[in-house]
Amino acid sequence: MQNYADVLKDFAERHAIGLTVAAVAGIGILGLRRWMAGGVCRSKARLDGKTVLITGANTGIGKETAMDMAQRGARVIMACRDIPKAYSAADEIRQKTGNNNILVKKLDLASLKSVRDLTKYVQENEKRLDILINNAGIMMCPKWVTEDGFEMQFGVNHLGHFLLTNSLLDMLKRSAPSRVVVVASVAHVTGRIHFDDINLDKNYDNLVSYRQSKLANILFARELATRLQGTGVTVYSLHPGFIRTELVRHLFPHWAWWKRMIASVLMMIVKSPWEGAQTSIYCAVEESLTNETGLYYSDCARKKPAAEALDDAAAKKLWDLSTSMVGLA
């Protein structure tokens, strides 16, 4: 035992600098991981008797949000494109929460017909809608177009949710106080709306497109809040954080091996889906937000978005353009 202790002591003395660096690095990584985790929703609000519709609820932060809403007693409508995966997620949510009031419905945000089919079903079969969470999205895909010919990221992330929300506004008003939660991204900070080329046909760049769609999310939430003043329907947009989800699935195959390796390491310190869902949950249930609307949040706290996201003229212009594009005019 003494020899073993001597060996350890000798090793520590000969590698003191390396061990110190490793210890400091380890503490730093743990500290960074804790900081990246962000805020947690502390609200104990119950949702018994209330109905929540969540898009993209079969995976990632959408699934975690659905799990939380179910635990609070809500009737949860999981509006998803991948139905088999949605059924599997719904079964898991039922088993873990004991809440069997979980409904899976088809929703492909790349199809305006699919959006209309879902809203028609909800209008005809649901008695109320208390919370709408526009969570689904696509990130930095190739130059694809939707069923209706729109650039895919703008079409899915903004236009599909724009039509969905507007089609359900009467139900939300009848169920007031109710909420609309729009999952955006900090990527909006470097985005702009290309009104002269909204589909980016002249010069497509998947990152430029993603940034445009996320800025559109916040401008939509801002204009929607203005239009809903006095109705009892409040609106919130948010950045969920950097999260380990399937959202980056279109990026990895096109990256060099060294980029994929770095990304794999970074994925160890970014938010888990549960952590990433906290701000969505916070905006959906936090009691102190009852009288707030049209604002932007991150890490369960109000934050100031980029100046472009506060441009009311751009918000109205985008609303008018979107109304025309989805056929609501």
Secondary structure as GFF3:
##gff-version 3
##sequence-region A 1 329
A	DSSP	alpha_helix	2	14	.	.	.	ID=ss1
A	DSSP	alpha_helix	16	37	.	.	.	ID=ss2
A	DSSP	beta_strand	51	55	.	.	.	ID=ss3
A	DSSP	alpha_helix	60	71	.	.	.	ID=ss4
A	DSSP	beta_strand	75	80	.	.	.	ID=ss5
A	DSSP	alpha_helix	83	97	.	.	.	ID=ss6
A	DSSP	beta_strand	102	106	.	.	.	ID=ss7
A	DSSP	alpha_helix	112	125	.	.	.	ID=ss8
A	DSSP	beta_strand	131	134	.	.	.	ID=ss9
A	DSSP	alpha_helix	152	154	.	.	.	ID=ss10
A	DSSP	pi_helix	155	160	.	.	.	ID=ss11
A	DSSP	alpha_helix	161	167	.	.	.	ID=ss12
A	DSSP	alpha_helix	169	174	.	.	.	ID=ss13
A	DSSP	beta_strand	178	183	.	.	.	ID=ss14
A	DSSP	three_ten_helix	186	190	.	.	.	ID=ss15
A	DSSP	alpha_helix	206	227	.	.	.	ID=ss16
A	DSSP	beta_strand	233	239	.	.	.	ID=ss17
A	DSSP	three_ten_helix	246	248	.	.	.	ID=ss18
A	DSSP	three_ten_helix	252	254	.	.	.	ID=ss19
A	DSSP	alpha_helix	257	266	.	.	.	ID=ss20
A	DSSP	alpha_helix	273	276	.	.	.	ID=ss21
A	DSSP	alpha_helix	278	285	.	.	.	ID=ss22
A	DSSP	three_ten_helix	287	289	.	.	.	ID=ss23
A	DSSP	beta_strand	295	298	.	.	.	ID=ss24
A	DSSP	beta_strand	301	303	.	.	.	ID=ss25
A	DSSP	three_ten_helix	307	310	.	.	.	ID=ss26
A	DSSP	alpha_helix	312	326	.	.	.	ID=ss27
###
